[in-house]
Amino acid sequence: MSSMQLPLTRESVLEAHALIKSCIHRTPVFTSTTLSKLASSGDTNINLLFKCENLQKIGAFKIRGATHALARLTDEELQKGVVTHSSGNHAQALALAARESSLVRGFKIPCYVVMPRISTPSKIAAAEGYGAQVVFSGPTSAEREAEVRVVRERTGAVLVPPYDHPHIILGQGTMAVELAEQAEEELGMPLDAIIAPCGGGGMLAGVAVACKGTGIKVFGAEPREGADDAWRGLRDGRRVDSVKSLTIADGLRTPVGFTNWEVISDKNHVSGVYTVSEEEIKLAMKLVVERMKVLIEPSSAVPVAVALYNNEFREEMQKLARGKDVNLGIIISGGNTTIDKIIELFGAKN
């Protein structure tokens, strides 16, 4: 991508938001009395505020980073197209951003996306529907990145990483700007904290940068079984560079990127990362669908599950309360699942 990179500051996030807000949805913030009661304990009342990026364009937050990244590229850089690797949501986001940017720039911007063969069929079809040329790879990050190199050598396309670039990070951080404004101005519930899912870490890093200096604490959430690399990295004091997992939260089967790790490993940005089991992810997803009537994908259920079932996080919220209610923002990162997938997850009786 362009060598001219913005610094990772709250001011840069605000600038990014001003640049892209006409191209994205200002997604709603929902509340749930039932889920808030489940998250509360003892004398501590936790008010959950859900930032519903499942209602964003392409059904996920990724359109924010992709739109911002393309907006920062020159016409010359875009002439040969853009390429990325993604399990689905970033693929759709980049394809749509390229299509919409083509209308603004006045020339066609080719979009190539490398997707694992095990990607959800609906996500593959959606990426192709937005105009992407899909190239398949193996499931690991190393296999995806190797295929991207092949595409770049063949086409000269500009790489737009799914998460590990300042312009992606800043674009994703715009959701935190909106969430904080909506919580205070629309709901009268100023945020105390936000928890977001963590895969490659672009969203978590962006949210953390956006909240720096605001007094809002930021936390991350990961699947415990195989995709808990941020949690393990913080425990061991070093970044984990590979992930092998078939967690149902398929959007989080990715190691934290180098740039994102610098933010996430900084306690001044991210106060902690917490993990949950596959069963807890399923239980949280079921609650959101049945109680809130909101369709989410499993990755979105991970921070909900942490708020409901992770005892260490619940203790952290009690400490944060100090005799008052805690307003906790939860990022619902996307809703790109299918009825068939839901039947597969919940249809079998144990």
N, C-alpha and C positions, 0 to 999 in steps of 0.2 A: 504493500500500500504506500501512499504518499509519505515522503520523508518528513514532511511538515506535520508534526504531531503536537496536539494540544497537551498541556500539563494536566495531570490528574488532580484537579481541584474542584471544589463546589462551584466556583465561578465558571469553570469550563462546562460543567453539567448544565448550569443555567443557560449558558450560551448555546449549547447543543439543543436544549429544549426550545429555545426561541427559534432555532433554525428548522426543526422538524415538526413542531406541534401542529402545523396545518396539514401535515401528511399522515398523521396517526390519529387514533381515537384517544380521547381523554376517558379512559375506562372508569366505570363506576366503582365506588367503594361500598360493599355490603356489610351488614352486621348480622349476627345471629345470637339471640338470647340463649338458645339451647346450647350451642357450642361454647359460648362465653362462660356459662355456668359449669360446663364440664372442665374447662380450663382453669377455673377458679378453685381455690382450696382454703379451708379454714376461714380466716377473716379477710383473706385477700381476694378482691374482685378483679378479674381480668376481663377487660372488654376487647374482644377480637374484632378487628377491622380488616376486611378482606379486599385487597386491591385486585380486581378481576380482569387480569390480562388474558384470560380465556375468551374475553369478549373483544380483544384487540384484533386488528387486521391480521389475517392468516391464523387466527385463533391462539396467538401466543405473543409474548413480549418481544420476541426476537426482531420484529419489524423495526423496533426503535433503533437498535444498534446498526442494522443493515442500512436503514435509510440515512442515518447520520454518517456512516462510513462512506457511502456513495456520494453524499453531498459534499464531502471533503476532497473528492478526487477531481482532477481536471478532465476536460474533454479529451485531451491527448491520452491520458491514462486509461480512459474508459473505451477508447476506440477498439481495442482488441478484446474487450469483454472482461468479465470478472469470474472468479472461480473460488469455490470453498468446499469444505467437507463438513457433513452434518448428518445426524441420525434422523433429521426430519424438519424440525421447526426453523432452524436457521436456513436450511435449503429453501423452504417456502418463502421465508422472509427476503432472502437475497434475490430470488427469482421475481417476486413482486416488486421489490425496490428497483431492480434493473428495468422491469417493464415500465414502471411509472416514471423513472428517471429518463428513460428513452423519450417519452413524450415531452418532457421539459427540455432535454438537451437537443432534441431535433434529429437524433440518429439512433439506430438500434444498438443496444448494448447487449451482446451475447452473454448468457449466464450458464456456467457449467457447475454442476454440483456432484460431488462424490459422496455416495451414500452406502452404508453397509447393506449387504444383501438381506440382513435380518430386519431391516427397517419396516415399520408398520406400513402395509400396502397403501393405506389411505394417504399417508404422508408422501410416499413416492408419487402417487397419482396427483396429489395437490401440487407438488413441485413442478411436475411436468405440465400441469394445467396452467400454471403461472408463466410457462414458457422456458423453463430450465431444460438443459440437456443433461440427463442424469447418467452418471458413470458409476458402476457398482464396485465395491471393494470388500475386503474382510472387515470384521467387527472392531478391531483394535485401532487406537489412534495412529500407531505406526503404519498400519496397512492403509488407512485413509490418507495419511500424509504422503505416502509413497505414490499413491495414485494421483494425488494433486500435482506432484512434481511432473508426472508424465503429461498431464493435461497442459500444464504451463509451458513445458518444452514444446508441445505440439502447437499451441495456439498463441502464446505470448500473453495470456490473460493475467490480470492483476489479482493476486490472492487477497481475498477478504476473509480473514480468520473468523471462525464462529464465536470466539470469546476472548482471545489473547491479544488484544490491540487496544491502545488508548481510545481510539474513536468508537470502537464497539462498546467499551466499558462506559464511556461518557454517555453514549446513546441509551444504554440500558439504565443508567442512573436516573434518567428523566422520570421514570415511574415513581421514584421515591419523592421527587419534587412535587409531583401531583398528589401522591398519597398524603403527604404532610399537609399540603394546602387543603385538600378535601376533608381530612379528619378534623382540622381546626375550623375551617370556614363553613363547611356544609353540615358537619355533624356536631360541632362544638366539643370535640374530644381530641385535644392536642396529643400527639403521639409521644409515648415514652420510649418505645422500642419498635423495631421492625425485625422480622425473621424471614429469611428468603432461602429457597433451595440452592444447593451448590453442586454443580457438575464441573464444567470448565472454569467456573468462578467469575464470568463476566458480569452477570447480574449482581451477585453478592458484592463484588468489588465496586461496581457502579453505585449501588445503593449506599455502600459505606462511604465512598467519596462524596456523594450527594449530601449525606447526613453529617459530615465532618464539621464540627463547630456549632451544630444546632442543638446539642444536648440529647439527641435521639440516639439510643444505643442500638447497635446492629449485631444480629446473630445469624449464623448459617445453620442449615439443616441438610443431612445426608442420609442415604440408605446405609444401614450398618453392615449389610452382607456384601462385601466386596467393593463397594463404591464409597467407602468412608475415608478416602485418601486425605482430604483436608483435615479431618479429625486426627488421623494418624500422624500427619505431618506436623501439626501443632504439638502433639504429644512428644514426638521425637526431635523436634526442632529443625526439621528439614523437609523440603518439598518431596512428595512422592511422585515419581515420574511416569507411572503406568497404573492402569486399572484393568482388572479382568473380572467382569461381573455380568450376570444376566438378571440383575434386579429388575423388578417390574417397572421401576422408575427409569425407563429406558433413556430419557433425556439427560440423566445424571451419570451415565456410564463413561465418564471422561475424567482424566486427571486435571487438577487445577493448573492453569497456564502460568508461565513464568511471571508475566507482568501482574496477573491477578494475585499470585502468591505473595508478592511484595506488599500488596494492600491487605490481604486476608490475614497474613501472619503478623501484622502490626496491630497490637492491642488498642492503639489509639483509633483504629478504624473499625475492627471487628472484635467484639467482646468475647466471642466463643463460638464454637461449632458443635452441634449435638446430633446424635444419630438415633435412628429407629429401625425396628425390624420390618420385614416384608409384611407380616401379619398386621402390624400396627399401621403401615401405609394403607393396606386394604381397608382396615376398619375406619380410618380417617376419610378415605375416599368415599366409602359407603355413607358415612354421616353427612358429608357435604352434599352428596347427590340426593339423599333421601330427606334430610332436614332442611337444607337451604334451597333445594331444587335447582342446583347449579351443577352442570356437567363439567368435570375436570379430568385431566389425565393423571396417571399415578404420580408423576414427578411433582405435580402441584400439591399432592396430598402429604408430601414429606414434611414441610414446615407445620402443617396442621397437626400431623401426628406428633411432632416434637412438642408442640404446645399442649397437647392433650395427655401424652403418655410418657414423656421423658422426665423422670423425677428430678434429675439434676437441673433441668431447665425450669421446671416448676418452682424449685427452691430458689433459683436465680430471680424469678419473677416476684417471689415473696420478699426477697431482699430489696428489690427495686421499688416495691410498693411503699414501704415505710409508713404504713397506716393509711394509705390512700389507694384509690383504684389505679390499675395499670392499663393504659391504652396501648394495645399491642397490634401493630400492623402485620398482616400476613400476606405475602405475595403469592397469589394464585397465578402461576407462571403460564399456564396454557390449558387448553381443553381439547387437544387434538387426539381424541380416541374414537372408537367406534362401538356400536352395539355388539358386534361380534367379539371385540376385545373384552368388553365388559362381561359378556356371557362366559368367555374363557376364564376370566379372573374369578367370577363369583358363581358361575353355574355349577361347578363340581361341589358335591357335598363331601365333607371330610368325615 
